[in-house]
Amino acid sequence: MFNLTEEQQDLQLSMRRFSRREVRWKARKLDNAPPGSVDWELLRKSCDFGLISAQLPPDHGGTMDPMSAAIALEEIAHWDGGFATLLSANGLAQQALAQSGRQDLTAQIFDTVIQREAQRQPMVGALAVTERQVGSDFINPSVSEPTRMMVTAKRRGDTYMLSGRKAYCAGGNIANWLCVFATVDDNRHPDGLTGFWVPTDVKGFHVSAILPTMGLRGCPLVEFYLEGVEVPQSHRLTDEGAGRGLLDKLSASGRSQGAAIAVGIARGAFELGRQHALHRVQGGGPIIQHQMVQHMLADMATQIEAARLLTHKAATMSPLSTSLSSMAKVFASDTAVKVATDAVQLMGAFGTTLKSGAEKYYRDAKMTQIFQGTNELCRLAITYPTLQEAGFTP
C-alpha cells in the first residue's frame, strides 16, 4: 500500500504526462466555457490512453482496477477536477451496467465502447439517480419516510414506460446512454427502486436544464425528463425493487474515486501556493523564508499525504468498503477545501483574483464535499458500522 508497483508507477507517469500536456491547458477554458460545454478534442485524446474504457471489466477490455483508477483520477484532477469527474461518472455508469448481470446487453454495449474508442469516437455513459427531492433517501437508513420519487417505471407486458424528471446528472447532456433508477412502486416509494439501461437517442428523452455550477465545470451537470420512454424488459438492470443493492455497491466505488479527485485538487492547490511563496517577494525576500509560511506548507503537505494514503487503502480493499471509502471521501474532500483555502491565503489579494487560479481550486474543492453523497451523509455511513460493533443498532 505504501509503495506503488512498477505497473502502477508507469500508469502514474503516463497519466501525469497526459494531464500536464493536455488537461493543464484546457482547464481554464473549461472553467470559463458556457455551462454544459465539454472539450471533445480532450475526450478524443483520452481515447488514445484508453480512459473511456478503462473501468470496464477486464474480460471486456478494461485496464484499471480501483487502485489504478485512483492513481489516474488524482493525476487528472491535479489540473482539472471537472474533467476527472466526467471520466469518473462514465466509469461508474459502466460499473452499474457490469454489475447488473445482463451479459448479452453488457457484451453488446462494452464491445461498442471499445470499438468507438479505437476510432476516437468516445461513447459515454452516465448515472441518473438523484432527483430534486430525492437522493439521500436511497441509501440513508435513518430516513423513516422517504420522499416519493418523480421517475416511475410502469410495466406494460414486456416493456416498461419510464416517466419523470432526474436532476444533477453528471455528463447527462453528452451521454450516449444512461443507467436510470426509477421506482416500480405504485406509491412512488424508493423501495421500488429499479435500474434500467436507456439510450439517450430514444423517443421521449429530453435534457431540460443545464445547471451552472460553482466548480468542477469541466463536467456538465444537467436535469432531464423522460416522457413515456419505452424500455424493454431485457434492459432492466436489476430485479424490481433491487436497485438499492446496486447503488450500495456503486457508492463505495464512487466515494473512493471522489476521494482521489479531491486529493488531486488539493495537490494542485498546494503546488500553486508553494510556487507563489517561492517567488513572491516581500520585505526584501521571498515569503517562503518566513517560518509561518513554511508551517502552512508543512500542514498542507501532511494533510494531502494522509488523504492519499487513506484513499489508496480504500481503493485496495476487496470488496470495496462503503465505510472506508466514505472515510476517504470525507477526509480527502475536507483536506482539499482546507488546502485550497490556505493556498488563497498564502497568495493574499492575488489569490482572490480569477487570474491566480487559486480560486478555481477552492471552488472545485468545495464541490467534492457534496458530490458522491454529502460529507454529512458519508459520516452516517461511517458511524453505523462503528455503532454496530459496540452493540448499538441505530
N, C-alpha and C positions, 0 to 999 in steps of 0.2 A: 504493500500500500504506500510505503514511503518512497519507493523508487520505481519509476516507470520502466516497463520492459523496453527492450530495444525497438520493438514494433511500435509501442506507444510513443516513444521518443521521436521516431520517424514521422508518425502521424502529427505530433505536436509541431515539429519543424515545418512540415508541409502546410498545415493549417495556418501557422504563423506567417509563412511567406505569402500564402494566398490572401490572408487578411490584410497584411501590410501593403501588398501590391494592388489589390483590387478593392477591398472594403473600405480601407482608410480614406481613399479619395472620393468615395461616394457617400460617406456618412453625412456630411453637412448638406449635400444636395438632397438626400432623402429626408433629412430633418426639415428642410425648408420647402419641400415639394408640397403641392396641394394634397389634402387628405385623400387617402386611397391609392396614392401613387406607389408603384414599385419600379425597381430598376431591372428591366428584363434582360439587359446585357449582363448584369451581375448574376442573375439566375442562370443564364446560359453558361457563363463561366463556371458556375457552381456545378453544372453538369459535367464539366471536364474533370472535376475532382470527385465525382460520384456522390455529391452531397444530397441530391434529390432522392436517391435510392438507398442512402447509407443505412437507414434504420429499418429496412426491410428484413424479414427473417433470412438467415444465412442461406437456407436452401432455395431462396428466391433471388439471391444476388446481393443481399445486404452485407455490408462490410464493417459495421460498427456495433459493438456491444454497448451497454450503458456507460461503462468507463470511457470508452473511445468517444462516445457522443459528448460526454462531459468535457473531455480534453478539447475537442473540436469547437464546441459552443463557447468555451471560455476564450479561445483564441479569436473567434469571430466577434464576440461581444466586446472584446478589448477595444475594438474600433467602432462597432455599431451594434448595440444591444437589440435594436429593432430588427435588423436583418437576421441575427441569430434567433430571435423569437419566431420569425417567419419560418425558418428552417425547422425549428423545434415543433411548431404547430403542424407542419406537414408530416414530420416523423411520428408524432403522437396519433394522427389520423391513420397512418399506416399501421401502427401498433394495434389500434382498435379493430381494424379490419383483419389483421393477422390473428388476433386472439378470438375472433368470432367463431372459428371452426368451419366457416363456409369455404371449403377447399376449392371448389370449382370457381367461385367468384374471386377468391383471393388469387388463385393462379392467373386468372384472366387479367385482373387489374394490375397485378405486380409485374407480369410479363410486359404489359403495355408501358408501365413506368420505366422499366429497363430499356425497352426499345426506343422510347421517345427521349430518354436521357442520352442515349448514344447518338441521337440525331440533334442534340442540343435544343430540344423542344420540351421543356420541363412540364410534367404532368403533376399538378399539385393537389393535395388533399387538405381538408380542414375538418375540425371537430365543431359540431354545433350542439352545445349542451345548455348554456346559460340562456335565461330569458330575463325580461325586465324585472320580474317579481320573484323569480325562482332561480336558485343557484346553489347556495349552501345547503338548502333543504335536501338535496340529493344525497349528501354524504354526512350530514350533521345529525347524529343520533339524538341530540338534546332537543331537537325541534319536534314537539308532540303533534302539532297541527300544521303541516307544511302548506304553503300556498298552492292553490290549484295551478296546474300547468296551462300554458296557452297552446302549445303544439300537441295536437291529438292525432292518433292513428286509428281509424275506423276500418275494421275488416269487412271486405266485400268479396266473399268467395276466396279466390287465390291471390287477391291483391289487398293492399291497404291504401286508404285515402288519407294523406297527411295534410293537415291544415293548421295554420297558426304562425306565430312570429317568434324568431330567435334573435337574441341580442349578443353583442360583444363577441362576435365570431372572428377569430384571428385569421386573416387571409381569405375571408369568405368571398370577396369580390373577384379574386383571381383564381379561386379553386376550380378544378375540373370536376371534383366530386366531393361529397360531404359524408361524414358519419353523423347522422341526425338522431338525437334521442327524443322520443315522443312518448306520450302515455296512451296506453290502450284502455285505461280505466274510464268508465262512463262518467265518473265524477271528476275526472281530470286530476286524480291523485297521483303523486310521484311513485306510489307503489306499483303503478302500471308501466313504469319506465322501460322502454324497449328501444334497442338500437336498430337503425336502418341505414343502408348504403344508398345514397341518392346522387345521381349525376346532375350537375348544375345546368345542363342544356335541356333538362326535362321541362315540359309544359307545366306552368304554374309556379315556377321558382322565380322570385323577384328580389333583387337587392333594393331595399327601401331606404337605407341611410348609410352613409359613410361617416364615421364618427371622428371629428378632430380630437386628437389626444395630446396630453401634455408631454409625453415621451414615447420612446420606442416607436417612432413614427415610420420606421422602415418596415413595419408590419401593420398593414391596414386593419382597422377594427370596424366591423360592419354589423348592421341589422339586416335581416331578410325575412320574407314571409313566404309561406307555402300555401298555395291556393288549390286545394283538391289535387295534390300531386299523387299520381298513382305509382305505387311501389310494389313490385311482385313479391310474393312470399319468399322467393329464393334470395331476395336482397335483404331479408331480415337478419340482423347480425346476432341477436340474442333470442332466447325464448321470451315469450311475452312476460313482462314484469321482471325480467332478469337483468335489466340494464344497469342497475346499481352495482352489481358484482363486477361488471366490466369497467365501470367508472372507478371503482376502488383500485383495480389493478393499474389503471391509467394514471390515477392521482399520484401513486408512488413514483412512476416514471416522470410525470410532468414536473413534480416538485424537485426531483433530482436534477433535471435539466434546467429548471428555473434557477436553482442554486448555482449551477455552473455559469449561467448567463450573468447572474449577479456578481459572481467572483470576477468575471471578465470586465464588467463595468467598473467595479471597484479598482481593479488593477489599472485600467485606463486612466481613471481619475487620479490615482496615486502617482503614476508616472508623469502626468501633466503637471501636477502640483510640484513634484520634485524637480522637474525641468525648470519650472518658473523660479523656484527657490535658488537654483544654481546660477541663474542669470540676472535675477532682479537685484539691482544694486541700491542699497540704502545705507546711509551713514558711512560711506566710503568703502563698502564691500558687499558681496552678495549676502542675502539674508540667510543662506544656508549656514553661515558661520555662527548664527545665534543658536544657543542651546535650546531655546524654546521651540524653534522651528525644527531642529533635529529631533526633539522629543515627539513632536506632532507626527513627523515622518516615521519615527520608530513605531508609534502606536498604530499608524495606518498599515505599515508593512506587517506587523504582528497579527492584526485582525484579518488581513487578507490571507495570510498563510494558514491561520486557524480555520477560516472559512473554506479554503481549498481542501484541507485535509478532511474536514467533516463531509464535504461534498464528495470527495473521492471514496471515502468509506461507504457513504450511502450508495454510490454508483457501483460498488463492487459486491454488494450484498446479493445473494441468490437464494430465494427470490428477493426482489426489491422490497424493502420495508417501508410502509407508509409512514410509520412513526419516525424512523431515522431520516427518511427523505424530507419529512416536514421539519425536523430539526435543522437539517442542512439549509433548507429554503429560508426558514426564519432567520437563522444566524447570518447566512450569506447576504440576504437582502437588507437586513438591518446594518450589516457591515458596509454594504455598498452605499447606503444613504449617509452613514456616518463619514465614510471616507470621502465621498463626493462633497459633503458639506465642508469638511476640513480643507479640501482642495480649493474650494471657493474662498474660504477664509485665508488660506495661505496667499492667494493671489490678490487679496484685497479688492479695491474698487474694480480693477481689471477683471477679476473673476466673476463679477456680476454682469459683465457685458457679453453680448452674443458672440463677439469676436474671440473671446477667451477659450471657448469650448468647454469650460468647467461647468457652466450652467446646463449644458446638454447632458453631461454625465449625471448631474443631480436629477434632472427631470426623468431620465431613463431609470436611474436607481430607484426613485420613488415608485415607479410602476411595478418594480419587482416585488414590492411589499404587498401588492394587490393581486397580480396575476397568479394563476395556478392555485387559487384559494388564498384568501387574505391571510395575513400572518396570524390574526386572531383565530381564524378557523383552523389553521395549521397547529396552533398551540393546543387546541382541543384534541387534535389527532395525536399529539404527543402526550397529553395528560391522561387520556383514557387508559392506555396500557399501563402507565405507572400506577394509577389508582387501582386497577385490577390486580396488579402484583401485590398491592397492600391489602387485598381482600375487600376492597370497596367497589361496588358496582354503581356507577353514576346513573 
